[in-house]
Every structure is written in C-alpha cells, then in structure tokens.
Amino acid sequence: MERERTMFRMVKRDLNAVLHRDPAARHAIEVILCYPGFHAVLLYRVSHQLHQRGFKLLARMLASFNRFLTQVEIHPAAKIGEGLFIDHRCGIVIGETVEIGTDVTIFQGATLGGTGKDTGKRHPTIGNHVLISAGAKILGPFRVGDYAKIGAGSVVLKEVPPYSTVVGIPGRIVGKKWTGAPSADMDQIRMPDPVQDQMGQLLAQIRQLEARVAELEARKGREMQYTG
C-alpha cells in the first residue's frame, strides 16, 4: 500500500509540474490526454516499479513501448525524482545509471548518457531544479549541481557547480550565480555569450591601442616640428 501511495504522489507531482510550467496547459484532463511528455514520465514510473520488483524483462519491454509511443527513451533502472517535466519530448535519452532530482525540466533532444563502454556508474547525476535546454548533451558520471542551467545545444563533459549556467561545445561555465529555479522559469534564451563578451573586450583593447598610437604619432610630429 505504501508503494501505491508513493506512486500516486509522484504522478500527481509530475502532473502539477506540467500545469505550473507550461502556459499552454489549461487543465489536468488536457495534460493526461494530450501530453506525450507526461505519458513518457508516467510509463517510466510503472517500468521503474517493475524493475525494482525484479521484473526486469517486462520493465525493458514497457520502456521500449514507451520509446515507440512517445519518442522518449528512459531506462527503467534510472532514478528520477518527483516533478519531472519533459517539454516537447522528441529525441530525449536518459541512460541506465542516470539520477535526476526533484522539479527538473528537460527539453526536446536532450541526452543524459555515457561516454563509452564503462561499467558501473557511467551516466550523470542531475540535481534539483535544473533546466536542461533543447539539444543539450550531458555525458559522463559526474554531477550537475542544484539550480544549474544547461544551454541549448551544449555538450557537458565535466561537473557543473550549483547555480551555474553552461553553454557551448564543450560546455563552459559562464555568467554569474543567481537565486531562483531555472526549471520553473523555463528561460532558454537569456544566456550569457562568452564569445561576444571576449570580442567586446578585444575591440575595446584595439580602440585603446589605436588611441595610444595616434597620441604617439602626434607627439612625434610635434617633436619633429620643434627640432626642425
């Protein structure tokens, strides 16, 4: 009975996550009937329970059906906390030893995978309230800290501290830390641009050098005029 109550609580939290984070979700019935991302998480919950009870082949079969139905591949052995929101769902892969905390948001095309044929813990651990943007790849057995934000298309290959933003290939930590929950604000756009920042610094240095050269040329011209 305790397992059933826990399962019901988790599914209710997953449902509320969609309602709170997706402005297009109008009511619970619409989410239950029309949201494949919610279906994917729900089927994972069932397959995970089967896996935990020793029905591993049946769990894998249900996970395969889940992939066919929703285009989301979640290994039944993965450990996923409450309140996961999968938005637009297509092409998401969550590996066998992945661990995901509570209230995480994952957009389409994201991969939580390994880097080869390693055994044991080979997939990432995702903290609480993390936002994983569209197309992001997080590869390897490291931790992404609580409240981190992974930018669209980023390839993350090493640990991410809490409250950090990661962008680029390979992923680089950029910007300042903040307070708040990236998984709830769903902001994939307002990301720091380290390349633009560096270009701005280079242009500023070039202007300073040009001004210095002009000053030296003017001084030399005055000296030549004086000596002449």
C-alpha positions, 0 to 999 in steps of 0.5 A: 500500500505504501508503494501505491501511495508513493506512486500516486504522489509522484504522478500527481507531482509530475502532473502539477509540474506540467500545469505550473510550467507550461502556459499552454496547459489549461487543465489536468484532463488536457495534460493526461490526454494530450501530453506525450511528455507526461505519458513518457514520465508516467510509463517510466514510473510503472517500468521503474516499479517493475524493475525494482520488483525484479521484473526486469524483462517486462520493465525493458519491454514497457520502456521500449513501448514507451520509446515507440509511443512517445519518442522518449527513451528512459531506462527503467533502472534510472532514478528520477525524482518527483516533478519531472517535466519533459517539454516537447519530448522528441529525441530525449535519452536518459541512460541506465545509471542516470539520477535526476532530482526533484522539479527538473525540466528537460527539453526536446533532444536532450541526452543524459548518457555515457561516454563509452563502454564503462561499467558501473556508474557511467551516466550523470547525476542531475540535481534539483531544479535544473533546466536542461535546454533543447539539444543539450548533451550531458555525458559522463558520471559526474554531477550537475549541481542544484539550480544549474542551467544547461544551454541549448545545444551544449555538450557537458563533459565535466561537473557543473557547480550549483547555480551555474549556467553552461553553454557551448561545445564543450560546455563552459561555465559562464555568467554569474550565480543567481537565486531562483529555479531555472526549471520553473522559469523555463528561460532558454534564451537569456544566456550569457555569450562568452564569445561576444563578451571576449570580442567586446573586450578585444575591440575595446583593447584595439580602440585603446591601442589605436588611441595610444598610437595616434597620441604617439604619432602626434607627439612625434610630429610635434617633436619633429616640428620643434627640432626642425 
